[in-house]
Amino acid sequence: MIYTLMSLILFLGVFFRFYGLSEIPPGLYPDEAMNGNNALEAITTGDFKWFYPENNGREGLFINIQAISIWIFGNEPWALRAVSALFGALTILGVYLLTKELFKKKYPVSSIQYQGSVTSDLNTKYLILNTEVVALLSSFFLATSYWHINFSRIGFRAIMVPFFATFGLYFLLKGLRTAKTTSLIAAGIFIGLGFHTYIAFRFMPFVIAAPILFSFAKWRREKNQENFPQTTNYKLQIKSCAPCAIALFLFITFIAALPMGYYFLQHPEDFVGRGGQVSIFATEQPLYEFAKSNILTAQMFFWKGDCNWRHNFNCQPELHPLVAIFFAVGSILLIKGFFKRPITYNLEPATLFVWLFFMSLPATLTYEGLPHALRAIGMIPPVMILVGLGAGRVISWILNWLERKKERWPQNFGQIVRIQLELAILFPLILLWIPNVTFKDYFFRWGTHQETYFNFSTDIFHLGQYLNGLPPNTLKYVVVNMNGVEVHGIPMPAQTVMFATDTFREESRLEKNIFYLLPQDISGFQLPVANNRKVVIALLDGNDRKTKAKLEEKFPNMKFKTPGDFVVLQNY
């Protein structure tokens, strides 16, 4: 039954991430196109890099994987985004496995005493159920999360942060519990490769420190004790060499992360990159900005989310209202756990809270565009695990309450059973309402909205497709009359056209007769002398009246046309 439910959740998650991927999101945002152009260049030249310095710098792992996708499927936007969808779908499985491992009981519940009171038989009865339910619920909420679905369908490397963090922590916790070499090696590989993903992953060392320190402290305290619960897993953890296991994990992590670390040693200016430009420490009041950014980041779960249309739909909260309630319940439960249990058994709350805090820092240490759902993407797994914990506890409360009613009022046994059956039907229906809302919000309300259309540079991508469909001997000039970070002297918005036409490299431009001009180049620009040669001059921004007037004055024999949602000047 458990495997069937998990399979259904995975199917649902895959559906949300791959359905209509060739159409939604529309167009191709220049940051995505930049990745694609680097991938196309790597395929052609064979120069696959650890780090691509253009566009404020990007770690190369994601781009190199995108290159494989482009090599197989061609330079299509969905080929770039399919890599994100794959990592997003696999993260659902990772959250399920991690949640089970995180809340796995390594000893009989009846043998644990919390401040002198033995755990009740009723909680023991539902222990296994709760662990599986929390894991299933956490993966379900991730599978249907608008926040995660959105970034699973955009060609940004940040989607790999939840994937590598989740699987890395899963294998680390499992390795520390069982002392299995294979798990520790897998943990090191996942965590090490995580440093090849996105700048936010650089906070993961603080996260993995929690289980490592807990494991080491527990090993030192109990390795010589005789009075500990006699179960195989627990004995293995206590009697094994915890420092050896930790050392193996750290060594593998170091080896996997070494290429990126070596690159940054050679190019320290690339280590900070975009982060230094928007850091709160670049402001006059960093403490004030930090407090402000924390408040804005916290509120994005409940009241107002990211207002960037590439990141979210119309500033809506990152969590569905029902999911937000479960998140609040799960957070309260975890806080209470610190005060109700001995510190020895606080690994789960420590790991989750450290994870939440440090993965919020990529957003809260900046002052621009807050709340920022993309920079906070590393928070998604712990948030969904807390949501699953909260929802699981609500189910547990209801079950326990009904069981107590059966014991106190046996004459109402039939009525209570009927209520249980009704709740068994009602609760899944309530949960299924969440993917229904997500589907409508993403595919109908957001996917077809005009803001989404232009935020993903759909008109510019259509221009690129138009130019790519023209005969090779037609002279094609693209006036880049939009601002952005310059790549080889050309502003970023042109990357979308370059990807659609595969003209990032100079050799390709000469071969396809596609050239790029800046507005200031128009006055000195002269068309090649050629009788009856067809010429097309395209504008990235067709509403730029000043540039259009310059072109009309410069080429009076050419006419402006609108073959689509873009503007071109041509002589035929």
N, C-alpha and C positions, 0 to 999 in steps of 0.2 A: 504493500500500500504506500509506504514512504517513498519508494523508488518511482512508483507511478506518479505520485503527486509532484515529485521533484522533476520528473521528465516533462510533465505538463507545464510546470513553471518555466523550465528551460525553453520549451517550445514557444510559450508566450513571449519570453524575453527575446528570442531569435526573431519572432514575427515582428515585434515592435521595432527592432533594429534594422531589419533588412527589407521590410515591406515598402514598396514604392521608392526604393533608395535612388533609383535613376531619375526621379522627379522631385522628391522632397528630401532636403532643401533644394530650391531651384538655384540655377546659376552656379557660380563658383567664386567664393570670397578670395581676394588677393593673397591672404596668408595661406590658404589652402593651395592656391595656384603656385605659390612660391615653393612649397613642398614638392608639388608635382614637377615643376621645372627642374629643381635639383635632382629629382629622381630620374627624369628623362635624360638629363646631362650625365648622370652616373651610369645609366644603361648604355649610352653611346660611347662614353670615354672609358668606362670601367673603373672610374675613380670614385669608389664608395667611401665616404668620409665618416669619421667618428663625430665630427661637429661641422655644421654648415654655418659659416659666419654671417651670411646675408640676413637681412630683416631682423636685426638685433640678436642674431645667433640662435641656433636650434640644435639640440642633440640629434645625432644622426640615425639612431636605431629605427625610429618610426619611418623616417624618409626612405631608408634602405629597404624596409619591408614594403613600403608603398611602391618602390621601384619594381619589386617582384610582381605586384598586382598589376601595374601598368604594363609590364613586359608580357603578361598573360592576356590582359583584357583591353589594352590600348589606353591612350591618354583621354580617358573619360572621367568626369567628376566622380561618378559612382565607384570607379576603380580605386580612387583615393579614399573614399569614405567607407568602402567595404572593409578596409583594414581596421578602422575605428569600430565598425559594427561587430567585427569578430572579437576584438579585445573586450568590447562592452558585454557581449553575450557570455564570454568565458568568465567574466568577473562574477556573474550570477552564481555559477558553480563554486567559484572561490569563496564567496560570502557564505554559502551553505556549509562548505567544509570547515571554514574558519569558525563559524558560529558553533558548530558541533564540537569542535576541538576546544574552543574557548570555554564553553560551559560543560565540558565533559567532566563527570565526577570520577575521580581517580581512587575513590575509597567508598565503602558502604556508608550511606547517609546516616543510618542508625547509629554508627560509631562516632559521629562527630558531635561534639557538645559546643554549643554557642553560649558562652557566658553561663555555663552550668545547666542549661536546659537542652534535653535531647530533642532532635528534630522529630516532628510529629509523624505518625504512621501515614496520615493522609497525604502529606507532602511527599513521603517516600513512595507512595502509590503512584503519584503522578510525576515522579522525577524524570523517568525515561521519556514519558509523553511530552513533558515541558521542554526538554532538551531538543527533541526532534521538531516540536511545534515551533519553537523559537527560531531554529535554523530554517525551516520551511518558510515561515513568515518573513524572516529577514530577506531571504532570496526572492520571495514574491514581491515584496515592497521595492526591492531594487529593480526587478524585472519590469515593473510598471511605473517606475519613477520618471516623471517628465524630465527632471534635472539630468538624470543619467542617460535617458534615451536621447535627449537632445545632443549631448556631446558624443554619443555613440554613433551619430549619423553625420558628423562633421569631421573633416580631415585634419584635426588638430592632434598633436602628439600627447596632449595632456590626458587623454582617455586611458593611456597606459599606466598612469599613476595608481588608480584604484586597483588595476589588475595585478601589477607587480607587488604592491603593498599587501594586498589580500593574500595572494598565494605565498608570498615571502613569510608573512606572519603565521600562516597556517603551518607551513613546513617547519618553521622555527619552534613554535609551540609543541608540535608533534615530536620534533627531534629532541627538545629538552625534556619532554615527558618520557619518551621511550629510549632515548640515547641511540637511535638508529642512525647510522652513518649516512645512509641514502637520503633521509629526511633533512639532515643538517647540510648536506651538500646541495640539495635542491633549494633549501632556504637561502644559502649563500648565493647561489646562481640568480634566484629571483630578486633578492635585495640588491645584489651587485649590478644586475642589468637595469634595475630601477633608476640608477644614477645616469643611465643613458636615455632617459625619457623626457623629463620636464623639470624645470627649476624647483617646483614645489617638492619633489622627492628628496631634495637635500635636507629636509627636516626629518626624514625617516630614521636616522641614527638615534634621535631622541625617543622615538616611538619604540624601537626594538630594544632600547636600554631597559624598559620596564620589565618585560619577561626575562631578560638576561639577568638583571639584578635580583629579581625575585627568586629565580632558579638557583643562582649562586648562594644567596643568603639562606635559602631553605636547605641547600646541600650542606653548608657549613654547620647549620644549627642541628640538623637531624642525622647526619651521617653516622654518628656513633650512638644514637639512641636506639634502645631496644623496643620501646613501647610506641609503635606506630602501626597503623592499620595494615594488615597482612594481605595485600593484593599484589599481583604480579607487577602491574604498571607502576604502582606507588613504590614498591621495593626497588624496581629498576631505576627509578628516578633518584632515589635516595642513595643507593649503593654505587651508582655509576659515578664516573669522574666528570662532574659538571664542568669544571674548568677546561677539561679536554674537549668536551662537546662544544663549549663556547668558543674555544680557540680554533677548532676546525671550522665552525661556521664563519667566524671573522676572517679566517684565512681565505676561504672560498669567496667571500664577499669582496675582499680586497682584490683578488685576482680578477673577478668579473668586472669590477669597477675601474681597474687599473688603466685601461686605454683612455677613458674619459679624464681620469685624474692626471695622467701624463700629458694629455693635450692641454689641460688648464695650466699646468706648470709651465708649459711652453708659451701659452697665450693667456696670461692672467687677466688681460683686459676683457676677454670673452666670458670670464667666470661670473661677473656681475651683470653685464649686458643690460637688458631692459629693466631689470629689478632695481638697479641703482637710480634710474631716471624717475621712478614713481615711488621711491621709498619715503616713508615718513621722516626719516633722518635727514632728508633733503629739505625739510620744511623748517620754519622758525620755531614751531611748537610741537615737537615730536610726541610728547606725552599726551597732549590734547588730541592730536590726530590719531594716536593709537587707541585712546579711549573711545573716540568717535567711531573709528572703523570697527571696533569690537561691537559696539551697540548696533551699527548698521548690519554687520554680518550676522549677529544673533537674531535680529528681527526678520531676516530673509526667510527663516523657517516658518514664521507665523503670520507676518503682516505684509511686508513689501519685499519682493525679491529683486533680482537683477533686471534693470530696465533696458539693457542692451538686447535688441531683438534677435541677435545671433545667439544669445545665451538663454533667452527666456521668452515667454509669451506675456507681453503687456504688463510687466512688473509684478506678475502674480507671485505669491509665496512659493518657495522651492518645494514645499511639502503640501500635499492635499490636506485640508482641515482635519480630517479623521486621522491621517497619518501623523500630523503635527501633535495631536492629542496623545497618540501612542508614544511618540518621541518624548513628550514631556513626562509621561508615566515612567518610561524606561530610564530616563535621566534621574528622576527622583529615586527610583529603586536602587540605582547604582550608587547614588550618594548615601542613601541609608545603609548600603552594604558596608561602607567604610566604618560605620559606628557600631554595627551589630555583630561583626565577625572579628575574630583575631586577625592580625595583619597577615598571618601565614596564608589565609584563604582569600586575600584581596587581589589576586592576580588579574581577574577579569575586569573589575572596575578600574584598576590602575592602568591596564593596557588601553582600555577604551577611552578613558578620559585623557590620557597622555596623547593618544592618537587624535582625538578631537581637537585638543588645544594646539598641538604643534602643526597639524595640517590646516588649521585656521590661519596660521601666521603668514603664509604667502598672500593672503587677502588683507589681514589686519595690519600688516607692516607696510601697506601701501595706502595712498590717499586718493587715488584716481578711480573713478567709475564704481564706487561702492554702493550697495553690496555687489561683489564680483563673483559670480557663480563659477567661472572658469578657474580663477586662482584658488578657489576653495574646493576644487574637485576632489582633493584628497580626503575631504571630510565625508564623502558620500558613504563609503562602507561602514565606518563606525556609527554614523547617523542611522543607517538602515538596520544595523544590528540592534541599536537601542530601540528603534521602532518595533522590531520583531520581539524584543524582550518585553516591551510595554504591552503589546498586543497579546503575547503569550501569557503574561501575568493576568491580564484581564480575563482571559479564558479560564485560567487556573482559579481565580477568585470565584468566578461563576460556578465552576464545577464543585469547588469546595463548599460553597454556600448551599448548593443543592444537595450535596451529600449530607451536610449537617441537618438540613431540613428533613431528609429521609430518616435520620436517626432519631430526631426529636418528635416528629409527627408521622409515625408509620402508617397511620390511617389515611394520610394523604399521599401515599407512595405512588399510586397511579397518576395522580395529578402532577406530581413532581416529574415523573418520567415523561409525561406529555410535554411539560415545559422544556425538559432537556432535548426532546426531539425537535421541538419548534425552534429552539436556539441553534441546534445543530444544522437546521436548514437556513435560518435567518442570518447567522453570522457569515457563512460563505457568500450569501447573496450581497451582504453589505460590503464585503471585501471585493467582490467582483464589480462593484460600482466604480471602484477606483480606476481599473484599466479602461472602463467605458468612458470615464471623464477624460483620462489621459489621451485616449484615441481621438476623441472629438477635438480636444484642445490642440493637439499636435498636428494631426493630418488635415483637419478642416478649418479650424480657426486660425492657427499659426501658419500652417503650410501654404495656405492660399491668400494670406494677407499681403497687402501692398507693401507694408514695411519690411516684411520678410523678403519680398521680391527684390527690393532695392538694396537691402542690407547685405544680400549675397551677390551683389553686382551682376544680376541676371541680364540686364541690358548690355553690359560690357561683354559678358560671355557670349551672348547672341551675336554681337559684333565680331568676336573672334571666329565663331562658327561661319559667319557670312564671308569673312575674308579667306578663311581656309577653303571655302567652296569655290572661290574664283579661280580662273585658269592661272597656272604658274607664271605665264609670261606677262600677266597684268601687273603693272607697278602698283604697289600698295603701301601707302604711308599712313602711319598712325600718329596723330598728334596727341601727346599725353598731357592734356590740359587739366590734370587733377594733381593734388598734392599727396605726398606720402614719403615714407622712408625711401631713400634712393638706393637702388641696386644697380651697380655698374653705370651710375649716372642717370638712371631712368626711375621715376617715382613708382612705388609699389603697385598702384592700380593697373599698370600695364601688364603685370604678371598674369592676369586672367586671360588677356588676349594671347600672350606668349604661350600659355599652356594649350589653349584651344588650337593654336596654329603650329605648335612645336617650333617656336622661333626664339627660344631663350639664348641659344648659341648664335654667334655671328655667322657661322657656316650655314646654318639653317635659314637665316634671314636672306642671305645672298641667293641660296638655292630657290627659295620661294618668293623672292622679290618683295619681302615685307620689311619695312624700315620704320624706325621710331624717331619722332621729332618732339622737341619741347616747344612751347609757344614762342619763346624768344628766338627760336631758330627760323621762324617763318619768314622774317624780313629778308634774310640772306639766302633763303632756299630757292633753288632753281630746278625745274623739271628737266630731266635728260632730253636732249634733242632727238626725237624719233617720230617719224611720220606714222600717223594712225595707231600709235601705241596707247592702249587703254590704261588710264590712271585713275586710282581711287585714293582719296584722302579721307581718312576716318577720324572722327573726334570721340574721345572717351566720354567727354561731357558735352552732349549735344545742346545743352542750354546755355553754353558759354557764348554770349552775344559778341563779346569783344574779340575772341579768337575767330568766330565766324566772319565778322566784319573784315578782319585782316586777310582771311583766305579769299573772300569775295573780291577784295581790292587787288590782291596779288594775282588771282586767276579768274579774270572776268568771263572767260569762255567756258568755265566749268559751272555746274549747277549742283545745288544741295538736294539730296534725296533722302527719303526715310524708308529703306527697304524693310525695316522692322522697327523695333523700339530703340533705334539708334540713328545717328545722322552721319551721312557720308557726302563728300564732294567728288563728283566724277565728270569725265569729259565724254560720256556716251549715254 
